[in-house]
């Protein structure tokens, strides 16, 4: 009776606690106590079953996560594996490939990625998108209330463009700006930074040089101006044209009184109160209306003036003797069409030329509060223009680039 009871308790312990019990080789026997009962013998099959139950405890990894013994082994030597890979030939080639990718394809702030320097177009965006970007699409994108503000620029003059654009943005008018890019580099640069606000009208002249006033390159660019403006009028939009060497100090649209065909400014110094008619020719028989600030409505009269301007440019080409530009042709066109077109001369106090604003401090004081657009003309050279803007506190492109849609250029 005692022997049977002892054997039953022993079997119960084995069933409930298999792991802690030492398992003897199959040939050995285990005697259950000192009562002389028959020994309890384990067969090879039962020993194998017990062995299978005794799996090693999983390793506890960092942060309390469980990991397998294989993972534990792998984690034990991560630094060694990484070091071995980096020192191998494959590792060195991988590192060099990564560095090459970063240098070539990742641009530094304010600079193009290196691969743009080796491409024929200089583009690092969707090239076909901007090559096929038409003036009709660009105008529809940028126009506000049927009106566009446009300028034309080549790559060397992008800093001046940015300065002008900041001043326009301060008057909350930047969204209706459209830039005529005079080279592909300018087209891609502007549309990369400010998508949709630049368009290139073929054929594109060679504009990689900062062409000065009077040069043939300057003539080649400015002579395209009336054609650009005519294309916009044909699309049905009103348009304000500005040169990029201008700065807005107030919103100029408040001075566009009435419903005239063509609005323009005069470079010749005038009294504060004068007629808004086309000024009479000077002693040399010429007028000095500036073609750098114009506003046009899509009327028959405005188109007639532009057609005459285009014709006069063809009749007055640049030569080594004349060194002309588009402005004499514009004055000729105004005088020829004055009787048929509704012209309006803008107030000089609001649109002063550089020869007046930067050289006559008394006049500036007397007209303070009336200025809208200051023109930095009557000075030649890109750097000279920038320095004069700085001298008079009108250079915004260094400390206020956060206000420009283009950022820092």
C-alpha positions as semicolon CSV with decimal commas, in nm:
position;residue;x (nm);y (nm);z (nm)
1;X;0,000;0,000;0,000
2;X;0,283;0,234;0,097
3;X;0,479;0,138;-0,212
4;X;0,185;0,213;-0,439
5;X;0,129;0,550;-0,271
6;X;0,497;0,647;-0,306
7;X;0,503;0,550;-0,669
8;X;0,191;0,754;-0,747
9;X;0,336;1,066;-0,580
10;X;0,661;1,027;-0,771
11;X;0,480;0,998;-1,106
12;X;0,279;1,307;-1,020
13;X;0,601;1,506;-0,952
14;X;0,751;1,392;-1,281
15;X;0,442;1,495;-1,474
16;X;0,416;1,837;-1,310
17;X;0,788;1,925;-1,293
18;X;0,972;1,754;-1,577
19;X;1,253;2,007;-1,621
20;X;1,420;2,010;-1,280
21;X;1,447;1,628;-1,264
22;X;1,782;1,491;-1,373
23;X;1,740;1,242;-1,651
24;X;1,957;0,931;-1,627
25;X;2,091;0,731;-1,921
26;X;1,847;0,472;-2,056
27;X;2,036;0,174;-1,907
28;X;2,008;0,301;-1,550
29;X;1,713;0,263;-1,314
30;X;1,573;0,480;-1,043
31;X;1,463;0,328;-0,714
32;X;1,171;0,508;-0,559
33;X;1,265;0,536;-0,188
34;X;1,368;0,274;0,067
35;X;1,050;0,071;0,077
36;X;1,188;-0,198;-0,157
37;X;0,937;-0,130;-0,427
38;X;1,002;-0,206;-0,797
39;X;1,228;0,052;-0,960
40;X;1,076;0,324;-1,192
41;X;1,244;0,285;-1,529
42;X;1,249;0,551;-1,814
43;X;1,250;0,425;-2,170
44;X;1,463;0,589;-2,443
45;X;1,144;0,738;-2,604
46;X;1,036;0,904;-2,278
47;X;1,386;1,039;-2,221
48;X;1,387;1,190;-2,571
49;X;1,051;1,353;-2,501
50;X;1,183;1,509;-2,184
51;X;1,492;1,633;-2,362
52;X;1,280;1,804;-2,625
53;X;1,092;1,989;-2,354
54;X;1,410;2,131;-2,205
55;X;1,471;2,417;-2,455
56;X;1,720;2,690;-2,356
57;X;1,569;3,010;-2,214
58;X;1,551;3,297;-2,464
59;X;1,799;3,581;-2,427
60;X;1,659;3,914;-2,307
61;X;1,777;4,187;-2,543
62;X;1,816;4,560;-2,481
63;X;1,494;4,741;-2,390
64;X;1,344;4,413;-2,257
65;X;1,273;4,257;-2,598
66;X;1,321;3,885;-2,642
67;X;1,561;3,763;-2,904
68;X;1,666;3,426;-3,029
69;X;2,004;3,278;-2,957
70;X;2,107;3,345;-3,319
71;X;2,001;3,710;-3,292
72;X;2,182;3,732;-2,963
73;X;2,496;3,611;-3,127
74;X;2,458;3,857;-3,416
75;X;2,401;4,150;-3,184
76;X;2,707;4,069;-2,988
77;X;2,939;4,183;-3,265
78;X;2,766;4,464;-3,468
79;X;3,060;4,700;-3,467
80;X;3,294;4,434;-3,588
81;X;3,071;4,344;-3,880
82;X;3,023;4,711;-3,985
83;X;3,395;4,779;-3,954
84;X;3,480;4,475;-4,160
85;X;3,234;4,581;-4,432
86;X;3,360;4,938;-4,450
87;X;3,719;4,819;-4,479
88;X;3,633;4,573;-4,752
89;X;3,650;4,660;-5,120
90;X;3,270;4,654;-5,153
91;X;3,231;4,882;-4,854
92;X;3,477;5,141;-4,984
93;X;3,309;5,143;-5,325
94;X;2,970;5,193;-5,162
95;X;3,095;5,489;-4,957
96;X;3,257;5,649;-5,263
97;X;2,936;5,603;-5,464
98;X;2,732;5,771;-5,189
99;X;2,971;6,068;-5,170
100;X;2,966;6,107;-5,548
101;X;2,586;6,108;-5,549
102;X;2,571;6,377;-5,280
103;X;2,824;6,601;-5,457
104;X;2,665;6,572;-5,801
105;X;2,293;6,563;-5,729
106;X;2,236;6,745;-5,399
107;X;2,257;7,127;-5,431
108;X;2,413;7,347;-5,168
109;X;2,194;7,632;-5,042
110;X;2,161;7,896;-5,313
111;X;2,359;7,693;-5,571
112;X;2,276;7,450;-5,846
113;X;2,367;7,083;-5,822
114;X;2,687;7,002;-6,006
115;X;2,526;6,789;-6,274
116;X;2,341;7,097;-6,402
117;X;2,677;7,241;-6,503
118;X;2,739;6,953;-6,741
119;X;2,397;6,932;-6,900
120;X;2,333;7,110;-7,224
121;X;2,029;7,285;-7,086
122;X;2,142;7,348;-6,731
123;X;1,809;7,209;-6,611
124;X;1,764;7,001;-6,300
125;X;1,386;6,980;-6,305
126;X;1,129;6,849;-6,553
127;X;1,293;6,996;-6,864
128;X;1,015;6,921;-7,109
129;X;0,760;7,084;-6,880
130;X;0,924;7,428;-6,909
131;X;1,051;7,394;-7,265
132;X;0,693;7,336;-7,374
133;X;0,548;7,599;-7,140
134;X;0,362;7,843;-7,363
135;X;0,295;8,210;-7,306
136;X;-0,079;8,143;-7,316
137;X;-0,051;7,896;-7,027
138;X;0,188;8,117;-6,832
139;X;-0,032;8,425;-6,871
140;X;-0,344;8,237;-6,764
141;X;-0,156;8,110;-6,459
142;X;-0,016;8,444;-6,342
143;X;-0,280;8,700;-6,442
144;X;-0,498;8,855;-6,172
145;X;-0,811;9,047;-6,271
146;X;-0,702;9,029;-6,633
147;X;-0,368;9,202;-6,565
148;X;-0,004;9,090;-6,571
149;X;0,314;9,251;-6,439
150;X;0,607;9,146;-6,656
151;X;0,978;9,194;-6,690
152;X;1,248;9,042;-6,908
153;X;1,580;8,919;-6,772
154;X;1,887;8,715;-6,857
155;X;2,084;8,509;-6,606
156;X;2,350;8,768;-6,506
157;X;2,077;9,010;-6,394
158;X;1,895;8,768;-6,162
159;X;2,012;8,961;-5,849
160;X;1,847;9,278;-5,985
161;X;1,534;9,079;-6,065
162;X;1,523;8,950;-5,709
163;X;1,560;9,300;-5,568
164;X;1,275;9,427;-5,786
165;X;1,061;9,125;-5,699
166;X;1,099;9,182;-5,324
167;X;0,975;9,539;-5,369
168;X;0,677;9,412;-5,572
169;X;0,600;9,152;-5,304
170;X;0,585;9,427;-5,043
171;X;0,289;9,569;-5,236
172;X;0,123;9,223;-5,248
173;X;0,147;9,207;-5,628
174;X;0,400;8,925;-5,677
175;X;0,143;8,661;-5,772
176;X;0,064;8,838;-6,098
177;X;0,429;8,863;-6,205
178;X;0,546;8,681;-6,517
179;X;0,912;8,685;-6,620
180;X;1,026;8,662;-6,981
181;X;1,341;8,453;-6,949
182;X;1,597;8,543;-7,214
183;X;1,791;8,216;-7,178
184;X;1,720;7,860;-7,066
185;X;1,928;7,890;-6,751
186;X;1,702;8,173;-6,632
187;X;1,388;7,985;-6,731
188;X;1,485;7,679;-6,527
189;X;1,624;7,874;-6,233
190;X;1,309;8,079;-6,181
191;X;1,065;7,794;-6,239
192;X;1,265;7,565;-6,013
193;X;1,232;7,817;-5,729
194;X;0,894;7,963;-5,827
195;X;0,712;7,725;-6,063
196;X;0,512;7,874;-6,346
197;X;0,629;8,235;-6,324
198;X;0,882;8,230;-6,609
199;X;0,839;8,164;-6,979
200;X;1,080;8,165;-7,272
201;X;0,966;8,287;-7,612
202;X;1,171;8,149;-7,899
203;X;1,420;8,220;-8,036
204;X;1,628;8,266;-7,722
205;X;1,921;8,506;-7,768
206;X;2,267;8,441;-7,624
207;X;2,229;8,609;-7,286
208;X;2,508;8,463;-7,077
209;X;2,683;8,800;-7,061
210;X;2,571;9,103;-6,861
211;X;2,509;9,327;-7,163
212;X;2,545;9,699;-7,092
213;X;2,334;9,980;-7,230
214;X;2,437;10,058;-7,588
215;X;2,582;9,717;-7,666
216;X;2,453;9,492;-7,942
217;X;2,359;9,229;-7,683
218;X;2,149;9,488;-7,500
219;X;1,976;9,579;-7,826
220;X;1,910;9,213;-7,908
221;X;1,729;9,164;-7,576
222;X;1,537;9,492;-7,556
223;X;1,426;9,474;-7,918
224;X;1,220;9,167;-7,824
225;X;1,020;9,372;-7,572
226;X;0,739;9,505;-7,798
227;X;0,685;9,159;-7,943
228;X;0,642;9,013;-7,592
229;X;0,395;9,286;-7,501
230;X;0,200;9,246;-7,824
231;X;0,164;8,872;-7,762
232;X;0,012;8,946;-7,420
233;X;-0,234;9,200;-7,563
234;X;-0,337;8,950;-7,829
235;X;-0,425;8,710;-7,546
236;X;-0,657;8,975;-7,404
237;X;-0,462;9,086;-7,094
238;X;-0,361;9,429;-6,972
239;X;0,009;9,443;-6,888
240;X;0,255;9,652;-6,690
241;X;0,616;9,625;-6,802
242;X;0,911;9,711;-6,571
243;X;1,286;9,690;-6,619
244;X;1,454;9,492;-6,342
245;X;1,666;9,791;-6,233
246;X;1,358;9,942;-6,073
247;X;1,227;9,938;-5,715
248;X;0,869;9,980;-5,604
249;X;0,828;10,206;-5,300
250;X;0,447;10,219;-5,334
251;X;0,178;10,053;-5,545
252;X;0,197;10,216;-5,891
253;X;-0,151;10,107;-5,997
254;X;-0,311;10,395;-5,808
255;X;-0,158;10,631;-6,067
256;X;-0,318;10,456;-6,365
257;X;-0,604;10,700;-6,386
258;X;-0,870;10,681;-6,651
259;X;-0,900;10,420;-6,923
260;X;-0,622;10,516;-7,164
261;X;-0,451;10,286;-7,417
262;X;-0,086;10,344;-7,329
263;X;0,073;10,479;-7,007
264;X;0,443;10,574;-6,994
265;X;0,702;10,779;-6,803
266;X;0,940;11,053;-6,921
267;X;1,314;11,071;-6,852
268;X;1,334;11,443;-6,919
269;X;1,304;11,654;-6,602
270;X;0,970;11,830;-6,578
271;X;0,788;12,064;-6,335
272;X;0,571;11,897;-6,072
273;X;0,247;11,990;-6,247
274;X;0,248;11,925;-6,618
275;X;0,021;11,792;-6,887
276;X;-0,033;11,418;-6,922
277;X;-0,017;11,444;-7,299
278;X;0,278;11,323;-7,500
279;X;0,550;11,583;-7,437
280;X;0,664;11,793;-7,733
281;X;1,000;11,713;-7,890
282;X;1,309;11,880;-7,746
283;X;1,551;12,111;-7,927
284;X;1,691;11,817;-8,118
285;X;1,345;11,716;-8,235
286;X;1,323;11,410;-8,012
287;X;1,120;11,307;-7,711
288;X;1,272;11,115;-7,419
289;X;0,992;10,887;-7,312
290;X;1,129;10,583;-7,130
291;X;1,036;10,238;-7,259
292;X;1,123;10,084;-6,922
293;X;0,791;10,150;-6,746
294;X;0,481;10,099;-6,961
295;X;0,121;10,001;-6,897
296;X;-0,095;9,883;-7,186
297;X;-0,457;9,783;-7,221
298;X;-0,560;9,524;-7,483
299;X;-0,709;9,790;-7,712
300;X;-0,675;9,859;-8,082
301;X;-0,483;10,178;-8,004
302;X;-0,226;10,004;-7,783
303;X;-0,172;9,735;-8,046
304;X;-0,125;10,002;-8,310
305;X;0,151;10,165;-8,103
306;X;0,324;9,830;-8,051
307;X;0,305;9,745;-8,420
308;X;0,466;10,079;-8,502
309;X;0,733;10,018;-8,236
310;X;0,822;9,678;-8,385
311;X;0,845;9,835;-8,731
312;X;1,066;10,121;-8,607
313;X;1,308;9,873;-8,445
314;X;1,344;9,699;-8,781
315;X;1,411;10,035;-8,943
316;X;1,664;10,140;-8,677
317;X;1,890;9,834;-8,626
318;X;2,197;9,839;-8,407
319;X;2,529;9,918;-8,575
320;X;2,880;10,010;-8,474
321;X;2,796;10,370;-8,554
322;X;2,455;10,409;-8,390
323;X;2,468;10,177;-8,082
324;X;2,091;10,217;-8,062
325;X;1,835;10,034;-7,849
326;X;1,459;9,996;-7,842
327;X;1,388;10,336;-7,680
328;X;1,435;10,569;-7,981
329;X;1,207;10,339;-8,180
330;X;0,946;10,358;-7,901
331;X;0,954;10,740;-7,909
332;X;0,918;10,736;-8,286
333;X;0,618;10,503;-8,256
334;X;0,451;10,727;-7,997
335;X;0,492;11,036;-8,211
336;X;0,362;10,861;-8,522
337;X;0,050;10,722;-8,352
338;X;-0,027;11,005;-8,109
339;X;-0,324;11,130;-8,310
340;X;-0,487;10,786;-8,320
341;X;-0,403;10,643;-7,978
342;X;-0,508;10,755;-7,630
343;X;-0,172;10,820;-7,461
344;X;-0,112;10,913;-7,095
345;X;0,211;11,054;-6,951
346;X;0,252;10,940;-6,589
347;X;0,351;11,190;-6,315
348;X;0,726;11,216;-6,279
349;X;0,696;11,257;-5,902
350;X;0,565;10,901;-5,888
351;X;0,795;10,753;-6,155
352;X;1,127;10,940;-6,125
353;X;1,423;10,854;-6,349
354;X;1,761;10,783;-6,195
355;X;1,904;11,107;-6,332
356;X;1,660;11,296;-6,111
357;X;1,604;11,078;-5,804
358;X;1,970;11,000;-5,735
359;X;2,108;11,343;-5,826
360;X;1,863;11,594;-5,684
361;X;1,810;11,557;-5,311
362;X;1,596;11,872;-5,290
363;X;1,354;11,735;-5,546
364;X;1,333;11,404;-5,357
365;X;1,241;11,588;-5,036
366;X;0,977;11,801;-5,210
367;X;0,814;11,493;-5,363
368;X;0,849;11,257;-5,067
369;X;0,540;11,041;-5,025
370;X;0,456;11,059;-5,395
371;X;0,714;10,809;-5,526
372;X;0,589;10,476;-5,661
373;X;0,867;10,328;-5,880
374;X;1,228;10,449;-5,876
375;X;1,430;10,372;-6,188
376;X;1,803;10,315;-6,145
377;X;1,899;10,433;-6,493
378;X;2,150;10,693;-6,605
379;X;2,427;10,468;-6,477
380;X;2,597;10,186;-6,670
381;X;2,707;9,850;-6,532
382;X;2,541;9,584;-6,318
383;X;2,765;9,630;-6,014
384;X;2,735;10,009;-6,037
385;X;2,357;9,981;-6,027
386;X;2,369;9,748;-5,727
387;X;2,607;9,978;-5,540
388;X;2,388;10,283;-5,602
389;X;2,084;10,098;-5,474
390;X;2,284;10,012;-5,162
391;X;2,398;10,372;-5,116
392;X;2,037;10,492;-5,115
393;X;1,890;10,213;-4,902
394;X;1,706;10,052;-5,193
395;X;1,898;9,725;-5,212
396;X;1,675;9,459;-5,055
397;X;1,830;9,144;-5,198
398;X;2,081;9,089;-4,915
399;X;1,876;9,118;-4,597
400;X;1,519;9,061;-4,713
401;X;1,538;8,751;-4,933
402;X;1,279;8,584;-4,710
403;X;1,029;8,821;-4,875
404;X;1,113;8,702;-5,226
405;X;0,944;8,405;-5,394
406;X;1,289;8,320;-5,534
407;X;1,469;8,319;-5,199
408;X;1,839;8,404;-5,200
409;X;2,009;8,410;-5,541
